Amino acid sequence: MRLRSVVRDCLPPVLFRALRPPRPTPLSYIPCADTIVGARSAGMSVCDYVETLWNASGSTDRIMCRLVESGAISDRTKTVVEIGPGTGRYIEKTFSLCRPTRYEVYETAGDWREWIAKTYKVEAPQCNGETLHITASDSVDLIQAHGVFVYLPTVVAVSYLREIVRVVRTGGYAVFDSMTEACFDATTVSAWLASKNRYPVMLTLSFIRSILETDGFTLTSKFMHPYGEGVAEYLIFRR
Ligand SMILES: C[S@@+](CC[C@H](N)C(=O)[O-])C[C@H]1O[C@@H](n2cnc3c(N)ncnc32)[C@H](O)[C@@H]1O
């Protein structure tokens, strides 16, 4: 019996909850029910609907094309993990481009997690917001995160980067966008300041490389894409 279960059985539940190690507070996201209703009344897919709302029509397809061109998505892509899928727009596109036999998602927003599990029949475990706890080590062909590392607190991002090192197999890919130092020139900083948005968290490219490249990953390509008031940098790593 593990120490944790012994402690849980001996303590009153209120005290046990109070003594649990803290988990990061989940970052909030757009509500699932309203978004689905909005898409239905507009007669659009959820992906097209949110792209229209965010003035980003075609952006999901453009990004997925880059993943195919780089080899991150191919016939060999069988096990996929996605962190923070939100509406699931990248799940839908991934299934249209390859045939994964296993697709695991880690999503902190409970409403979207349930909707995604039901809609796409993917594995969607309870998400603790920082680890890939049901994913086996050295098992993943592609791990992707879109619009997530742009605002994760640094320590949470590092936890996920270490998990990426644990789960991606040799030959597998890690793809995500991040607000690197290249995303903050003076004009872009002014645009952020002129807006109400304060969510970006800079994660420098050298810091990301220092974690992934010491463990066998190589940065195979990178590109900028419009994000919020400025841009985010997509990074494609292969192991
Ligand atoms: C900006 S949205 C992007 C959603 C989706 N990837 C897209 O591009 O449409 C960020 C997503 O990450 C989720 N999220 C935030 N913090 C998270 C965490 N620590 N672990 C997993 N998901 C998280 C949010 O609930 C939300 O679904």
The ligand as an SDF file (V2000), in Angstrom:
LIG
                    3D

 27 29  0  0  0  0  0  0  0  0999 V2000
   -5.6340   29.4500  -26.3130 C   0  0  0  0  0  0  0  0  0  0  0  0
   -6.3910   27.9060  -26.0820 S   0  0  0  0  0  0  0  0  0  0  0  0
   -5.9230   27.0230  -27.5340 C   0  0  0  0  0  0  0  0  0  0  0  0
   -6.8940   25.9220  -27.8730 C   0  0  0  0  0  0  0  0  0  0  0  0
   -6.5720   25.1080  -29.1210 C   0  0  0  0  0  0  0  0  0  0  0  0
   -5.2890   24.4590  -29.0200 N   0  0  0  0  0  0  0  0  0  0  0  0
   -6.6370   26.0010  -30.3270 C   0  0  0  0  0  0  0  0  0  0  0  0
   -5.5820   26.3860  -30.8360 O   0  0  0  0  0  0  0  0  0  0  0  0
   -7.7460   26.3180  -30.7470 O   0  0  0  0  0  0  0  0  0  0  0  0
   -5.4150   27.1390  -24.8150 C   0  0  0  0  0  0  0  0  0  0  0  0
   -5.9810   25.7870  -24.3790 C   0  0  0  0  0  0  0  0  0  0  0  0
   -5.1120   25.2080  -23.4090 O   0  0  0  0  0  0  0  0  0  0  0  0
   -5.8780   24.7730  -22.2830 C   0  0  0  0  0  0  0  0  0  0  0  0
   -4.9630   24.8090  -21.1310 N   0  0  0  0  0  0  0  0  0  0  0  0
   -4.5870   25.8710  -20.3890 C   0  0  0  0  0  0  0  0  0  0  0  0
   -3.7060   25.5180  -19.4390 N   0  0  0  0  0  0  0  0  0  0  0  0
   -3.5060   24.1710  -19.6120 C   0  0  0  0  0  0  0  0  0  0  0  0
   -2.6840   23.2200  -18.9540 C   0  0  0  0  0  0  0  0  0  0  0  0
   -1.9110   23.5670  -17.9260 N   0  0  0  0  0  0  0  0  0  0  0  0
   -2.7190   21.9390  -19.3850 N   0  0  0  0  0  0  0  0  0  0  0  0
   -3.5240   21.5740  -20.4230 C   0  0  0  0  0  0  0  0  0  0  0  0
   -4.3190   22.4410  -21.0840 N   0  0  0  0  0  0  0  0  0  0  0  0
   -4.3050   23.7220  -20.6970 C   0  0  0  0  0  0  0  0  0  0  0  0
   -7.0410   25.7600  -22.2150 C   0  0  0  0  0  0  0  0  0  0  0  0
   -8.1270   25.2630  -21.4690 O   0  0  0  0  0  0  0  0  0  0  0  0
   -7.3410   25.8980  -23.7060 C   0  0  0  0  0  0  0  0  0  0  0  0
   -8.1440   24.8460  -24.1770 O   0  0  0  0  0  0  0  0  0  0  0  0
  1  2  1  0
  2  3  1  0
  2 10  1  0
  3  4  1  0
  4  5  1  0
  5  6  1  0
  5  7  1  0
  7  8  2  0
  7  9  1  0
 10 11  1  0
 11 12  1  0
 11 26  1  0
 12 13  1  0
 13 14  1  0
 13 24  1  0
 14 15  1  0
 14 23  1  0
 15 16  2  0
 16 17  1  0
 17 18  1  0
 17 23  2  0
 18 19  1  0
 18 20  2  0
 20 21  1  0
 21 22  2  0
 22 23  1  0
 24 25  1  0
 24 26  1  0
 26 27  1  0
M  CHG  2   2   1   9  -1
M  END
$$$$
